[in-house]
Amino acid sequence: MADVFLITFFLMLFVIIIMAVGYIFQRKTITGSCGGLTTLGIKKACDCDEPCEKRKQKMRKEAARNQLEINIKQQ
């Protein structure tokens, strides 16, 4: 029984170390399901009732940029 525990423990430790090394070299932020899917072009795939403050700010910037593009096209 102790053998299975030790094997599992060291396997999990190895996985965590590999993830840490990957994070250190890539310097990418760890994102959740809502933030991570936006990089794939999916706007929102979670069932959040209210978007977080960071997401609201991003939506305001996108709306302002779209409004600016509309104004430029109309001129």
N, CA, C and O atoms as CSV, one atom per row, in Angstrom:
chain,resi,resn,atom,element,x,y,z
A,1,MET,N,N,0.819,-1.191,0.000
A,1,MET,CA,C,0.000,0.000,0.000
A,1,MET,C,C,0.866,1.259,0.000
A,1,MET,O,O,0.550,2.235,-0.681
A,2,ALA,N,N,1.941,1.234,0.755
A,2,ALA,CA,C,2.837,2.385,0.807
A,2,ALA,C,C,3.528,2.595,-0.536
A,2,ALA,O,O,3.841,3.729,-0.898
A,3,ASP,N,N,3.769,1.520,-1.274
A,3,ASP,CA,C,4.408,1.643,-2.584
A,3,ASP,C,C,3.530,2.431,-3.549
A,3,ASP,O,O,4.024,3.290,-4.279
A,4,VAL,N,N,2.239,2.143,-3.554
A,4,VAL,CA,C,1.300,2.844,-4.440
A,4,VAL,C,C,1.245,4.323,-4.061
A,4,VAL,O,O,1.230,5.190,-4.935
A,5,PHE,N,N,1.216,4.607,-2.773
A,5,PHE,CA,C,1.188,5.990,-2.313
A,5,PHE,C,C,2.436,6.745,-2.762
A,5,PHE,O,O,2.339,7.864,-3.264
A,6,LEU,N,N,3.600,6.139,-2.584
A,6,LEU,CA,C,4.845,6.803,-2.959
A,6,LEU,C,C,4.953,7.019,-4.469
A,6,LEU,O,O,5.398,8.073,-4.922
A,7,ILE,N,N,4.550,6.030,-5.229
A,7,ILE,CA,C,4.571,6.170,-6.690
A,7,ILE,C,C,3.647,7.299,-7.124
A,7,ILE,O,O,4.022,8.131,-7.950
A,8,THR,N,N,2.450,7.327,-6.574
A,8,THR,CA,C,1.483,8.374,-6.914
A,8,THR,C,C,1.992,9.745,-6.481
A,8,THR,O,O,1.877,10.718,-7.226
A,9,PHE,N,N,2.548,9.818,-5.288
A,9,PHE,CA,C,3.058,11.086,-4.778
A,9,PHE,C,C,4.157,11.639,-5.674
A,9,PHE,O,O,4.125,12.813,-6.041
A,10,PHE,N,N,5.130,10.802,-6.031
A,10,PHE,CA,C,6.238,11.276,-6.850
A,10,PHE,C,C,5.799,11.567,-8.283
A,10,PHE,O,O,6.362,12.455,-8.924
A,11,LEU,N,N,4.822,10.852,-8.793
A,11,LEU,CA,C,4.296,11.138,-10.120
A,11,LEU,C,C,3.619,12.511,-10.136
A,11,LEU,O,O,3.834,13.299,-11.057
A,12,MET,N,N,2.812,12.791,-9.129
A,12,MET,CA,C,2.154,14.100,-9.042
A,12,MET,C,C,3.183,15.214,-8.837
A,12,MET,O,O,3.048,16.292,-9.416
A,13,LEU,N,N,4.184,14.969,-8.036
A,13,LEU,CA,C,5.240,15.951,-7.812
A,13,LEU,C,C,5.973,16.245,-9.122
A,13,LEU,O,O,6.293,17.398,-9.414
A,14,PHE,N,N,6.234,15.212,-9.897
A,14,PHE,CA,C,6.887,15.372,-11.196
A,14,PHE,C,C,6.036,16.225,-12.135
A,14,PHE,O,O,6.557,17.107,-12.818
A,15,VAL,N,N,4.744,15.966,-12.170
A,15,VAL,CA,C,3.842,16.740,-13.029
A,15,VAL,C,C,3.837,18.207,-12.607
A,15,VAL,O,O,3.881,19.090,-13.463
A,16,ILE,N,N,3.785,18.478,-11.324
A,16,ILE,CA,C,3.780,19.858,-10.830
A,16,ILE,C,C,5.091,20.561,-11.179
A,16,ILE,O,O,5.083,21.736,-11.546
A,17,ILE,N,N,6.193,19.866,-11.069
A,17,ILE,CA,C,7.497,20.455,-11.410
A,17,ILE,C,C,7.554,20.780,-12.901
A,17,ILE,O,O,8.037,21.846,-13.280
A,18,ILE,N,N,7.075,19.888,-13.737
A,18,ILE,CA,C,7.066,20.132,-15.189
A,18,ILE,C,C,6.190,21.340,-15.514
A,18,ILE,O,O,6.568,22.165,-16.346
A,19,MET,N,N,5.026,21.456,-14.872
A,19,MET,CA,C,4.157,22.612,-15.093
A,19,MET,C,C,4.845,23.899,-14.654
A,19,MET,O,O,4.728,24.920,-15.332
A,20,ALA,N,N,5.557,23.870,-13.537
A,20,ALA,CA,C,6.257,25.058,-13.043
A,20,ALA,C,C,7.357,25.475,-14.007
A,20,ALA,O,O,7.519,26.664,-14.280
A,21,VAL,N,N,8.104,24.528,-14.518
A,21,VAL,CA,C,9.172,24.838,-15.470
A,21,VAL,C,C,8.566,25.438,-16.741
A,21,VAL,O,O,9.103,26.406,-17.278
A,22,GLY,N,N,7.472,24.884,-17.221
A,22,GLY,CA,C,6.799,25.435,-18.398
A,22,GLY,C,C,6.325,26.851,-18.175
A,22,GLY,O,O,6.436,27.692,-19.067
A,23,TYR,N,N,5.801,27.125,-17.004
A,23,TYR,CA,C,5.336,28.474,-16.684
A,23,TYR,C,C,6.512,29.447,-16.619
A,23,TYR,O,O,6.412,30.573,-17.107
A,24,ILE,N,N,7.609,29.028,-16.031
A,24,ILE,CA,C,8.775,29.900,-15.896
A,24,ILE,C,C,9.332,30.271,-17.270
A,24,ILE,O,O,9.700,31.426,-17.487
A,25,PHE,N,N,9.400,29.323,-18.194
A,25,PHE,CA,C,9.972,29.611,-19.500
A,25,PHE,C,C,9.017,30.370,-20.417
A,25,PHE,O,O,9.465,31.211,-21.195
A,26,GLN,N,N,7.719,30.097,-20.347
A,26,GLN,CA,C,6.776,30.758,-21.247
A,26,GLN,C,C,6.310,32.108,-20.737
A,26,GLN,O,O,5.963,32.975,-21.539
A,27,ARG,N,N,6.291,32.310,-19.440
A,27,ARG,CA,C,5.844,33.564,-18.828
A,27,ARG,C,C,4.413,33.931,-19.235
A,27,ARG,O,O,4.066,35.110,-19.293
A,28,LYS,N,N,3.605,32.944,-19.508
A,28,LYS,CA,C,2.206,33.188,-19.828
A,28,LYS,C,C,1.399,33.169,-18.539
A,28,LYS,O,O,1.698,32.411,-17.617
A,29,THR,N,N,0.389,33.998,-18.484
A,29,THR,CA,C,-0.463,34.006,-17.304
A,29,THR,C,C,-1.385,32.803,-17.331
A,29,THR,O,O,-1.811,32.356,-18.396
A,30,ILE,N,N,-1.680,32.301,-16.189
A,30,ILE,CA,C,-2.604,31.187,-16.080
A,30,ILE,C,C,-4.010,31.760,-16.071
A,30,ILE,O,O,-4.330,32.601,-15.231
A,31,THR,N,N,-4.856,31.316,-16.996
A,31,THR,CA,C,-6.197,31.873,-17.117
A,31,THR,C,C,-7.245,30.804,-16.880
A,31,THR,O,O,-6.994,29.607,-17.026
A,32,GLY,N,N,-8.395,31.261,-16.520
A,32,GLY,CA,C,-9.516,30.353,-16.287
A,32,GLY,C,C,-10.237,30.035,-17.576
A,32,GLY,O,O,-9.762,30.383,-18.657
A,33,SER,N,N,-11.368,29.383,-17.478
A,33,SER,CA,C,-12.092,28.960,-18.667
A,33,SER,C,C,-12.597,30.145,-19.477
A,33,SER,O,O,-12.582,30.086,-20.707
A,34,CYS,N,N,-13.035,31.201,-18.844
A,34,CYS,CA,C,-13.531,32.365,-19.588
A,34,CYS,C,C,-12.388,33.080,-20.298
A,34,CYS,O,O,-12.507,33.402,-21.480
A,35,GLY,N,N,-11.308,33.328,-19.614
A,35,GLY,CA,C,-10.188,34.044,-20.208
A,35,GLY,C,C,-9.421,33.214,-21.202
A,35,GLY,O,O,-8.941,33.743,-22.205
A,36,GLY,N,N,-9.293,31.941,-20.956
A,36,GLY,CA,C,-8.520,31.089,-21.835
A,36,GLY,C,C,-9.184,30.842,-23.172
A,36,GLY,O,O,-8.497,30.708,-24.186
A,37,LEU,N,N,-10.489,30.778,-23.196
A,37,LEU,CA,C,-11.193,30.508,-24.440
A,37,LEU,C,C,-11.244,31.718,-25.359
A,37,LEU,O,O,-11.435,31.564,-26.566
A,38,THR,N,N,-11.076,32.921,-24.814
A,38,THR,CA,C,-11.093,34.093,-25.678
A,38,THR,C,C,-9.906,34.101,-26.625
A,38,THR,O,O,-9.977,34.710,-27.692
A,39,THR,N,N,-8.830,33.449,-26.263
A,39,THR,CA,C,-7.688,33.378,-27.163
A,39,THR,C,C,-7.985,32.499,-28.372
A,39,THR,O,O,-7.295,32.581,-29.388
A,40,LEU,N,N,-9.008,31.661,-28.264
A,40,LEU,CA,C,-9.404,30.806,-29.377
A,40,LEU,C,C,-10.483,31.451,-30.229
A,40,LEU,O,O,-10.936,30.861,-31.210
A,41,GLY,N,N,-10.897,32.658,-29.864
A,41,GLY,CA,C,-11.937,33.345,-30.623
A,41,GLY,C,C,-13.330,33.101,-30.086
A,41,GLY,O,O,-14.305,33.558,-30.684
A,42,ILE,N,N,-13.449,32.400,-28.986
A,42,ILE,CA,C,-14.752,32.156,-28.377
A,42,ILE,C,C,-15.004,33.282,-27.394
A,42,ILE,O,O,-14.224,33.487,-26.464
A,43,LYS,N,N,-16.094,34.016,-27.599
A,43,LYS,CA,C,-16.347,35.197,-26.785
A,43,LYS,C,C,-16.588,34.851,-25.320
A,43,LYS,O,O,-15.913,35.377,-24.435
A,44,LYS,N,N,-17.535,33.979,-25.069
A,44,LYS,CA,C,-17.845,33.635,-23.683
A,44,LYS,C,C,-18.459,32.241,-23.659
A,44,LYS,O,O,-19.463,31.985,-24.324
A,45,ALA,N,N,-17.860,31.354,-22.902
A,45,ALA,CA,C,-18.357,29.989,-22.841
A,45,ALA,C,C,-18.712,29.580,-21.422
A,45,ALA,O,O,-19.095,28.435,-21.181
A,46,CYS,N,N,-18.589,30.501,-20.489
A,46,CYS,CA,C,-18.939,30.157,-19.119
A,46,CYS,C,C,-20.331,30.696,-18.799
A,46,CYS,O,O,-20.889,31.485,-19.562
A,47,ASP,N,N,-20.867,30.280,-17.710
A,47,ASP,CA,C,-22.216,30.695,-17.348
A,47,ASP,C,C,-22.202,31.771,-16.269
A,47,ASP,O,O,-23.041,31.762,-15.368
A,48,CYS,N,N,-21.267,32.680,-16.360
A,48,CYS,CA,C,-21.166,33.771,-15.388
A,48,CYS,C,C,-22.343,34.725,-15.590
A,48,CYS,O,O,-22.617,35.153,-16.711
A,49,ASP,N,N,-23.026,35.049,-14.517
A,49,ASP,CA,C,-24.122,36.006,-14.613
A,49,ASP,C,C,-23.595,37.408,-14.857
A,49,ASP,O,O,-24.179,38.168,-15.630
A,50,GLU,N,N,-22.523,37.747,-14.219
A,50,GLU,CA,C,-21.937,39.080,-14.303
A,50,GLU,C,C,-20.455,38.932,-14.650
A,50,GLU,O,O,-19.719,38.280,-13.908
A,51,PRO,N,N,-19.996,39.527,-15.770
A,51,PRO,CA,C,-18.571,39.429,-16.098
A,51,PRO,C,C,-17.715,40.146,-15.051
A,51,PRO,O,O,-18.177,41.073,-14.387
A,52,CYS,N,N,-16.494,39.716,-14.917
A,52,CYS,CA,C,-15.586,40.339,-13.958
A,52,CYS,C,C,-15.190,41.729,-14.454
A,52,CYS,O,O,-15.455,42.083,-15.603
A,53,GLU,N,N,-14.570,42.495,-13.603
A,53,GLU,CA,C,-14.217,43.887,-13.916
A,53,GLU,C,C,-13.236,43.960,-15.091
A,53,GLU,O,O,-13.335,44.849,-15.937
A,54,LYS,N,N,-12.304,43.033,-15.134
A,54,LYS,CA,C,-11.332,43.005,-16.229
A,54,LYS,C,C,-12.030,42.770,-17.567
A,54,LYS,O,O,-11.693,43.400,-18.570
A,55,ARG,N,N,-12.996,41.868,-17.573
A,55,ARG,CA,C,-13.743,41.569,-18.797
A,55,ARG,C,C,-14.598,42.764,-19.209
A,55,ARG,O,O,-14.704,43.066,-20.398
A,56,LYS,N,N,-15.209,43.448,-18.235
A,56,LYS,CA,C,-16.016,44.631,-18.546
A,56,LYS,C,C,-15.156,45.715,-19.191
A,56,LYS,O,O,-15.587,46.368,-20.141
A,57,GLN,N,N,-13.938,45.907,-18.675
A,57,GLN,CA,C,-13.036,46.908,-19.233
A,57,GLN,C,C,-12.669,46.540,-20.668
A,57,GLN,O,O,-12.609,47.408,-21.539
A,58,LYS,N,N,-12.429,45.269,-20.907
A,58,LYS,CA,C,-12.086,44.821,-22.256
A,58,LYS,C,C,-13.270,45.029,-23.204
A,58,LYS,O,O,-13.080,45.419,-24.356
A,59,MET,N,N,-14.477,44.773,-22.729
A,59,MET,CA,C,-15.667,44.970,-23.550
A,59,MET,C,C,-15.864,46.455,-23.869
A,59,MET,O,O,-16.276,46.794,-24.978
A,60,ARG,N,N,-15.575,47.347,-22.906
A,60,ARG,CA,C,-15.689,48.785,-23.156
A,60,ARG,C,C,-14.685,49.234,-24.216
A,60,ARG,O,O,-15.012,50.038,-25.088
A,61,LYS,N,N,-13.459,48.708,-24.136
A,61,LYS,CA,C,-12.442,49.066,-25.131
A,61,LYS,C,C,-12.837,48.586,-26.520
A,61,LYS,O,O,-12.653,49.306,-27.502
A,62,GLU,N,N,-13.377,47.376,-26.607
A,62,GLU,CA,C,-13.806,46.843,-27.898
A,62,GLU,C,C,-14.944,47.670,-28.473
A,62,GLU,O,O,-14.967,47.950,-29.671
A,63,ALA,N,N,-15.896,48.065,-27.619
A,63,ALA,CA,C,-17.014,48.881,-28.077
A,63,ALA,C,C,-16.528,50.246,-28.569
A,63,ALA,O,O,-17.003,50.743,-29.590
A,64,ALA,N,N,-15.586,50.851,-27.848
A,64,ALA,CA,C,-15.038,52.147,-28.263
A,64,ALA,C,C,-14.296,52.011,-29.589
A,64,ALA,O,O,-14.418,52.876,-30.456
A,65,ARG,N,N,-13.539,50.948,-29.753
A,65,ARG,CA,C,-12.803,50.732,-31.003
A,65,ARG,C,C,-13.772,50.523,-32.164
A,65,ARG,O,O,-13.567,51.057,-33.254
A,66,ASN,N,N,-14.838,49.739,-31.926
A,66,ASN,CA,C,-15.829,49.514,-32.977
A,66,ASN,C,C,-16.535,50.811,-33.346
A,66,ASN,O,O,-16.803,51.057,-34.522
A,67,GLN,N,N,-16.840,51.647,-32.351
A,67,GLN,CA,C,-17.490,52.933,-32.614
A,67,GLN,C,C,-16.560,53.834,-33.409
A,67,GLN,O,O,-17.009,54.534,-34.316
A,68,LEU,N,N,-15.275,53.829,-33.086
A,68,LEU,CA,C,-14.302,54.632,-33.822
A,68,LEU,C,C,-14.204,54.160,-35.266
A,68,LEU,O,O,-14.118,54.985,-36.177
A,69,GLU,N,N,-14.216,52.851,-35.493
A,69,GLU,CA,C,-14.168,52.311,-36.857
A,69,GLU,C,C,-15.403,52.717,-37.637
A,69,GLU,O,O,-15.307,53.031,-38.824
A,70,ILE,N,N,-16.563,52.714,-36.992
A,70,ILE,CA,C,-17.804,53.124,-37.647
A,70,ILE,C,C,-17.724,54.600,-38.030
A,70,ILE,O,O,-18.110,54.977,-39.137
A,71,ASN,N,N,-17.223,55.436,-37.115
A,71,ASN,CA,C,-17.101,56.859,-37.401
A,71,ASN,C,C,-16.130,57.139,-38.547
A,71,ASN,O,O,-16.366,58.024,-39.368
A,72,ILE,N,N,-15.038,56.379,-38.594
A,72,ILE,CA,C,-14.057,56.566,-39.671
A,72,ILE,C,C,-14.655,56.157,-41.005
A,72,ILE,O,O,-14.424,56.831,-42.009
A,73,LYS,N,N,-15.408,55.084,-41.044
A,73,LYS,CA,C,-16.027,54.607,-42.297
A,73,LYS,C,C,-17.089,55.561,-42.794
A,73,LYS,O,O,-17.304,55.665,-44.002
A,74,GLN,N,N,-17.759,56.260,-41.898
A,74,GLN,CA,C,-18.833,57.170,-42.299
A,74,GLN,C,C,-18.275,58.459,-42.897
A,74,GLN,O,O,-18.979,59.143,-43.639
A,75,GLN,N,N,-17.042,58.797,-42.591
A,75,GLN,CA,C,-16.472,60.065,-43.091
A,75,GLN,C,C,-16.011,59.947,-44.499
A,75,GLN,O,O,-15.509,60.916,-45.067
